[in-house]
Amino acid sequence: MSNTLKKILFCLLLALIITVSAFSHPHLFLDCEIFLNFKDKELQGFWLEWSFDKVFTAMIINDYDINSDGTFSEAEIHDVHDNAFINLENYHYFTFVTMKEKRWSPKSVSNFTCYLKDTILVYRFFVSYSLEIKDKIENFRLTIFDETYFTAVAYGEKPLHTIHADRIKVSYTISENKDNPYYYDPYGGVNDVVDSSKPGPGLLAAYPEELIITLTPD
Amino acid sequence: MTITRFSRNFQHIKRYLILFFFLLAAVSSGIPQQNPFLTDQQENKVPVSRTAAPLKATPFFDTLVEIQKNLRDTIADIFSRIHDGEDRSALFVLMGLSFVYGLVHALGPGHRKVMLFSYFLSKDAKIYEGIAAGTLLSFLHGGMAVIIILIFHALLSRVTLTDVDSAGARMEFYSLTALLLFGLLFFSIKIIEKVRKKQNPGPKKGLRRTAQLGIIIASGSIPCPGAVMILLFSLSLSVLKLGAAAVGMMSLGMAVTLSAVSVVTIVSKKAVFSFAERKERFFTIFHDTIEIIGALCIIIFTLFFLLPYMYNPA
């Protein structure tokens, strides 16, 4: 084997190892939509709608649509909540809000429901977050991000919607914030609580896409 | 003359340093994953471990994720079409797509690529050994998913994702424990071989082969979560045999990726160490050191994977 070929192979190995180190390994895919819920000039929180891939959809139907009628009854929704949702409280519900460079995640959420929309499973729940909008607010940021990378989160063509936004104008862009990493403990377990905004020993950094929102009162 | 020799030596050392750096970088990735959505119902709850993430997403990363999502959705559609009797000719497409899905899926962290890299760094091997190891590991990885689903299917009237996920986590723990033991055995044999090199033969060939085979088998003896989801999906449509066939093709795809990692490691190692054939003592020591580091990395890598279980005892 020629030296050049050996060098090429060696470089390929290095490239492969870099590739292997750099890319994640999702097993579950969800498309996220966010509905900002206003009352007058106050943001009261937001609804999250997560549409899952077909395989996870089939898993949940198989496990929890016990009577196989293609819809989830109250009892079945309760089962889904307890068995295939509530564990996300250990993962901040994948939800991060950044305001004035302070990051916040919900400890609990409310009004969970799930349903099938064109044969696709949708989770819908409400995250309470109060914000009075007296003046224009720029750089209000929302991120839906699974730090375990088990779940790949995607934003659709139009991921942000509003409810009762008669007195507020909302605009947004989506981008990675390279100055604002999300820190997490790669060896943390179910009881792990890491402040994702602060670096620390053993923590790794990630740069997920954020919705950068501008809120302007009329 | 001395400067020229130093310069040449420095170039060689640089190669080792680069190799070692990337080895360490690789070891730091690929922690085992569990589904964060699922609540473990068992009393002896296994901790949910997390995985190392990319430092930053790139368009290529997004594309890779998108490809996997589209492939899996298409596979799910074809399963449904075959189940409904709409398109039986789609069987070949299903097998082809399952193969591609396995190939792409195994590119991500996990699937013991780092272990294969460390393993073949620690021993002189032939190319066919690399292909055999990659193929064995892939089919074990996919095969364990088939076995676990078959067992649950035989025992339970309704196989749930939560049950399989919990069982997978336990199997991961036992697999890692076995891997640690075989890794320690392999490392000890390596040390004894290097120390006794010039005096008398090292441990018996049989023991070394047991350790080597043990590492590969212990590594692959966990169900691939991707394969589990395909199987559960096929089970929900009552086409489990078709699901098992798809997982077979998926394993073949993973085998291509894992064999490639092994073969490129073997060939690259030979290329980097080819100068050691001159039997210069300095480089021979380096060659032995790198092999021992490779064996040590199998242990370190396993301990990294076991860390979440140690930090969060049941």
Interface residues (C-beta under 8 A of the other chain):
Chain A: M1 N3 K6 K7 L9 F10 L12 L13 L14 L16 I17 I18 T19 V20 S21 A22 F23 S24 H25 P26 H27 L28 F29 D53 K54 V55 F56 A58 M59 I60 I61 N62 D63 D82 N83 A84 F85 I86 N87 L88 N90 Y91 D146 E147 T148 Y149 F150 T151 A152 A154 E176 K178 Y184 D185 P186 Y187 G188 G189 V190 N191 D192 L204 A205 A206 Y207 P208 E209
Chain B: I18 F22 L23 A25 A26 S28 S29 G30 I31 Q33 Q34 N35 P36 F37 L38 T39 D40 Q41 K45 P47 V48 S49 R50 T51 A52 A53 P54 L55 K56 A57 T58 F61 L64 V65 E66 Q68 K69 R72 D73 I75 A76 D77 H105 L107 G108 P109 G110 K113 V114 F117 R158 T160 L161 T162 P225 G226 M229 I230 L232 F233 L235 S236 L237 A260 V261 V264 T265 V267 S268 K270 A271 V272 S274 F304 L307 P308 Y311 N312
